[in-house]
Amino acid sequence: MDCDFEIIVVGGGHAGCEAALASARSGVKTLLISLSASDLAFLPCNPSVGGLAKSHLVFELDALGGEIARNTDYAGLQFRVLNTRRGAAVHANRVQCDKHVYSYRMTKVVHQTANLTVLEDEVVGLVLKGDIVAGVKTLKKGDISSKRVIITAGTFLRGTIHIGDEVTPGGGGGFPASNLLAEQLEKMGLSKERLKTGPPPRLKPSSVDYSAMTRQDGEDPAPLFSWEAGKAAAKGEMFHVEHFADTFSIKSTTDELNSVYSDNFLPQEKESSVNKSPYRGHPGVKNTPKMFHVEHFKPVWLPDSEQVPCFLSQTTPKTHEIVRSNLKRSALYGGGIIGTGVRYCPSLEDKVVKFSEKEHHHVFIEPESGCSELNLEYPNGLSCSLPRDVQFDMVHSVPGLEKAEIIDFGYAIEYDFYDPRDLFPSLESKFIHGLYLAGQVNGTTGYEEAAALGFMAGVNAARSLNDDPPIILSRTDAYIGVMIDDLVTKGTNEPYRMFTSRAERRLILRQHNSRYRLMTFSNQLGLVNRDFLDETKKYKKIIDSEVERLNQERLTGVPLASHLCRVGMNYSMLPGALDLPQEVVNEIEIEVRYKGYIEHENKLAENIKRSESTIIPDGIDYMSIQTIRYEAREKLAKIRPQNLGAAGRIPGVTPADVAMLSVAVRSIARKKF
Amino acid sequence: MELFYDNSTITAICTAPGMAGISIVRLSGADAYPIADAFCKNSPILPSAMAPGTFRLFHLRDPSDASPIDEAIVLAFRAPNSYTGEDVIEFQIHGGRISATRVMKGLIHCGARPAEPGEFSKRAFLNGRMDLSEAEAVIDIISAQSERAGRAAAEQLEGSLGRRVNACYDELMTICADVEASLDFADYESTGILEEVDVTARISDIRSNLEKLAATWREGILLREGALVVLSGIPNSGKSTLFNAMLGAFRSIVTDIPGTTRDSIEEAMLLNGIPLRITDTAGLRDSDGIVERIGIDRAKKLIANADVNLRIIDMTAEIEPQLSWIDDTAADPLKTIAVLNKSDIAPRDRVSTLPQELAAKDFTTVIVSAKTGAGIDELKAAMTKKICDDLPDEGGQDVAVSTRHHTLLKEGIEALDEALELYKHDAENAAVFCAQSLRRAAESIGEITGRTYSEDLLDIIFSRFCIGK
């Protein structure tokens, strides 16, 4: 079959970019279709990446060959590590990004990647041959054929924006909703639900009185996500866009700033649309540079310079009174919205209603850009679907925001998502062969969750072209594995956000051991820098052998490992300690100090692995297994788990049901031979 | 959840429920021999030293306190030549469920876990020890059994016990939510929403509640201490004679454990595999004055705590005052057996009419002659019935369920101990490890009530804290 492209990715958000990059970097001819080719990886909510469990996803993607970690590091304004007092397993990085820089860099990377074409168009439907996907129908270019399609449409499928009783169809960012595609997907039998999310109003920084607020600073040196940014920072090199292999490579330091502007260094543009800078049309920005560099605009934050602070204020009883007396006018409580919102990110209406006894709720004032010309403040905590006049009064009742100028009003957006239980763990649809879904269309919330799903969909769609088995990370391998397993076996009835408490084996899934625990997969996928992989292998060997040595060698009759467990001891104080980078030393110390716990976790992980090693045959007819309770049979038939472990995690399926299933599976295997 | 597909070592009572001559406890799995060795550590020869396919007599003792359990024929099988195809050890002991349950508990104490319904057969099938037609029969059995087990669990969980387990679970989940929230919502560290709370006091509270719950298992008390049988009766009603008759008829336990402090008038013996503590209130009544009053109080206490009250009634004396004792001492008639003694010398008509006169009463009546031994077997049967009626319903599955609950409670307590220990020694990193221990505790307790940690946790966090920006 001759196709225009092998894989088409529909949607240029965080899932779409990772999917397209993973696919193209796997050597597959890929097309990314977005409503705007120049505003990829847009950050419609708070431009912050990381935080608990989400940080783990970002580290895992960096280890596997995703882009989000690098992009965040290169676009960061404020860097912090959370939970430092709590032990390594729950340490998490959080970065406040420059939303313009973030989007611009990702756009640049996507456009520069070999095998990857970007098309600005709207997808209005899928081309199907029976139950096999054969391409997409676009508004402008007509039908484009492909072997696989990955839908990463975010909030655009039947997106509806609510501000009070104003209801506008749209997917956010001023773009229209994709209703035609949504209608077709529904007709194809994908079961659909509505979800809701939404950002707060955006404020003009000069109108905010920061003196009334508590200041929150970043950490120095900046804790980074990506291996590459870390290497560059360690060498004292300027922070710059430097992407390996197929993209540009510009060595520069602050002193060489001028050379950056030299056209000689610029890569050839592939698409004219890229020339549209995200800074276009903004007052004060005259020279639109062709090449992205964080230092293009001044004043802008540079690494090793002062980071941009966030501020903390709070709502007042007056704020709550304003919200309460206008509840009927809010879309959420006035009946306009039916979708389920994110519990982690409740709207102000929800907070006031559900926690009526609280006199204050926190409001984090977070910058959206390091460029003072472009910056807007994001009052995190004030998201709502109230009418404009009420938002106006509400914002002004917050200390420090009395005179705040609202540039954009907050809104709530409702959108379709498809029951992720209709997907295989590869993220391929169970109904339409060759169709993959990733990101918010699967019912998740968050850039990191979307990026992880997009990456896995891209990888697996590309592998399926050669009939390679999909890469399925297990719950014991990675947070990505926990998330996908949760989604495809349990589904979700609210926007799914990653939490560390969702991972049973939290102690072995640490952010800093991501590269070691995912080493085999990184190797298999071949999407990471060779040096990174070599270094990972080398360090892994050292960590293992040092942990072994510390357990064997004795000092005054006591194993070195026991000495290391004493308060105040560290690795370098032990005899025979090697001169190792701190991150390697940290791993050794953690492995030794938490040996007991880690062994316990490993044992449990083994149990899970074992139960997952019994594969349930594809065509099994659950309804015919009379010995399983009817309710459980129905659930199994709907979700069609791929192994006994997954079957046992389906809500409503008891261990007894799984025992019966295991006998049935064995019977089938025996009958065959 | 991981229980269905592992080779961990499992144990269960394999004989049919009810009183039979022999009970069999089977142990099967990868660690069957190490576990059996640990269980039989007081024996001169260990099961692992036995040749495969042989049997041997063992005097089993409880591994925790070395108290005697029973004599047993131990059969040793080696994989793959066994029923399940794994290493298997079978303990054949005297009939009755108490000894069997003690053996099972001992094995669990040494590292085995209670088998799921039909699990031995399932393993036999998975290891190729059965053909398909047999396997299909097994499926039916498992199906029927798991339904019965499920029903039994549901029945046990209705009422006050269920409420108490649920209350513990709810409070435990609140603590989990607090600890988990402090980990997962670290952005709020500086905001004071999540206060640094000392959860150790709350963990200790739950722990003691779980201990109390574990102790409510009648069976647990019976097994640990034996069923308390209290003898009472007017002077010269024949208490001592009956006492001796019972000693002769029942197998007496010779306690050779140093330091066991048993009341001088208490005697331990075994009735159909049930350990008994028989005590006599007589000696306390002989003195007058202060000692007499203390004696009466003591007797009342004993009678209130008794699993069986044996009221010896002298059929040659006036009956009515002897019966009013039940009201005087507030003895529970359902736990009382009126032992109508001296059938050999009492007037014939009295012996034949008295049981009918008493038929309307709530207590059981048995006619004996302590002197000749007549009726002692009937008395034994009546006592067995009284004790077993009080246990969770007879039946193989119910045994597994109740043992399972007890095991789960103990697992929960152990995990809480771990959490407490962590807080004591490793304050800096305690929260993350403590969260894991608490999670294990909650998973164990949740398994009793059929609730799932991961699904409950976030609900509780979000209803408890206004988290979210």
Interface residues (C-beta under 8 A of the other chain):
Chain A: N46 G51 L52 A53 L82 N83 R85 R86 G87 A89 V90 A92 R94 T214 Q216 L312 V342 R343 Y344 C345 P346 K351 K354 F355 K358 H361 H362 F364 N380 G381 F499 T500 S501 R502 E504 R506 L507 Y594 Y597 E601 L604 N607 I608 R610 S611 T614 T627 L644 G645 G648 R649 P651 T654 P655 A656 V658 A659 M660 S662 V663 A664 R666 S667 R670 K671
Chain B: M1 E2 L3 F4 Y5 D6 E116 P117 G118 E119 K122 F125 L126 L132 A135 E136 V138 I139 D140 I142 S143 S146 A149 G150 E180 S182 L183 D184 F185 A186 D187 Y188 E189 S190 T191 I193 E428 N429 A431 V432 F433 A435 Q436 R439 T452 S454 E455 L457 L458 F462 C466 I467 G468 K469
